C-alpha cells in the first residue's frame, strides 16, 4: 500500500503525463516520448509543497522554451480527486503544486491506522543484507570506537529492516591466529609472575599489558594453583586461553546486551580454520596465479590485482605508482594463516550464505583495507561489489569542555563498560547516531546525563511524554472526546503549525528509506529532534483542549499521530519511550 506522500507523488505524475499527452495529441507539442522528470519537495514551501522539472527536462525533446512548455502543461492539468488545490508555474519553468486540506487529513489518518507499523515499507524488496559490526578483538575489553560503531551498526540494521530488507546482524570473533597466540603468551607470563614473582619471567613489549590479563592469570592460579607450571608451554597456554577467552566473550555479550545490541550470530574465526575454508581461498588464488612463495611464506599478489582494478577505473600508471601498492602474506613461515587470509575466507563465507549485500562497520584506521578486500573478493569469485564498508570516524569524550582520555576506574583508555556505567544507554545510542559515521564527533558526557531540553534525547522523549500527559489528564478528568480517525474528521487541521507538523510526520517513511539507502541512521535522530521541535511549536500555538469539539478531536488525533511517530522513531533506535518524565 502506498503512503500518503507516495499517493500524492503518483497523482502529480498522472496529471503531468496526462497533460503531456493532451498537448501532444492537440499538436501543441510535437510527437515525442514524455521525458524523465523528478517530483521533489522544495526547500522553501513558498515554492510549493511539491515541484516538478518536467518542462526543463522536455526543452530539448520538444524544442521549446521550458516556460512555454510549463504553461501549456498548466492549462491542461486536472487536479480533480487529488491531494492538490492549486498549481502554478515559477521561474524558468518549474511547476509547483500546493496541497489541499484532504492531504493533511489523509496523512494523519494513515498514521493512526498503521500504528506501530507506521514508517515501515517494502522498499528493500526483501533483499538479504548482513550488517557486521563491533567485531572487537576478544583478547581485551571493548573501547570507544566499538561503542560508536556498535550504535551506528545496530541502528543501521534496524533502519534497513524497517525499509524492507531481510537483515541479519553478525559479530565476527577473532578466536584464532596470531592475536590468540599473543593472548596465550601474555596470560602465560602473568600466570608465572603471579606464582613466582614479577622478576621470574619478562613480559614482551608487544604482548598484552592490560590489567584484565593479570586478573585472568590470578583467577586461573586461584583455581588450578601451580599445576600448569609442570606441563609444556603449549599445553599451559592452551589451558589459559580456554579459561580466559570464554570469560571475555561472556563479558562482551553482557556489555553489548546492556547496550541493547543482540546478534543473530556470533561467527567464530576458528570455524574457518577447522572447515578448511582458509585453505580453499589460498588454493583458489593459487589456481589463478595470484600467489607466490617467498621466504617460506605464501604471498597474495595484491599489487597486481589492485593495479588492474585501478587501471580499469581510469587511473593512470603514474597515479598508481604513487600509491606504492604492496603484496600481502596469506600464510606465514610458521604455517599459520594471517588475519587477511582469514578475512578473505570470512567474506567469501558470507557471500556463499546467500547475502546480496554485506555491510561491514569498521574503524577509520581500516581505510586502506577496503579496496584490497574488495579486490580479494573479486579474485576468489564472490564479487567485491557485494561488500560495502562503513568507516566510523573517531569520537572524543568531553567533560566541561575538556577531553577525557582515561578511565577514572582503571586509569587506562575509556572502555564501553566505563561509558555505560556513567551514561544511560538511551543517551549513548542517540548521541552516537546524531552524527554521520563519516564525521568525527565529540561526545559530551555532562550533556548526556542532563535532564533538560538541551539534551537532545531528553528533549525528544519529553515530547512523547508530554503528549501522553495530555491524554492521561483528559482521562483523569473524565473528558470524553469523539475520536477523529477518518480524513473527513481531520479537515480542521489548517493552521501553518499544524500543516508543518503533518508534513514532517508524513515524511517519516521516506526518511527511513533514505537513511537505509545512504547507510546513515543519523537521519532518524535528526528527524526525531525536528519532529519534537515542530510538536512543541504546534502545542504552544494551537490550543488542543478547546470548546470546539471537532477542532479538539482533530488536534488530539494529530497529537496521537505525533506520539506514534515519535515512538516508532525512538523504538527504531532501541531507545526507551517514556510516558511520563
Secondary structure, DSSP 8 states (H G I E B T S, - for coil): ---HHHHHHHHHHHHHHHHHHHHHHTTSS-S-------EE--SSGGG-SEEE-HHHHHHHHHTS-HHHHHHHHHTT---TTSSEEEEEEETTTEEEEEE-HHHHHHHHHHHHHHGGGTT---TTTT-EEEEE-----TTS--BHHHHHHHHHHHHHHHHHHHTT-EEEEEEEE--SSHHHHHHHHHHHHHHHHHHH-GGGS---TTS---HHHHHHHHHHHHHHTTGGGSS-HHHHHHHHHHHHHHHHHHHHHHHHHHTT---SEEEEHHHHHHHTHHHHHHHHHHHTT-EEEETTEEEE-HHHHHHHHHHHTT--HHHHHHT----EEEE-TTS-B-HHHHHHHHHHHHHHTT-SEEEEEEEGGGHHHHHHHHHHHHHTTS-GGGEEEEEE--EEEEETTEEE-B-TTTSSB-BHHHHHHHS-HHHHHHHHTSS-TTS-EEEEHHHHT--STTSHHHHHHHHHHHHHHHHHHHHHTT-------SGGGGTT--SHHHHHHHHHHHTHHHHHHHHHHTT-THHHHHHHHHHHHHHHHHHHHS-SS-S-HHHHHHHHHHHHHHHHHHHHHHHHTT----S--
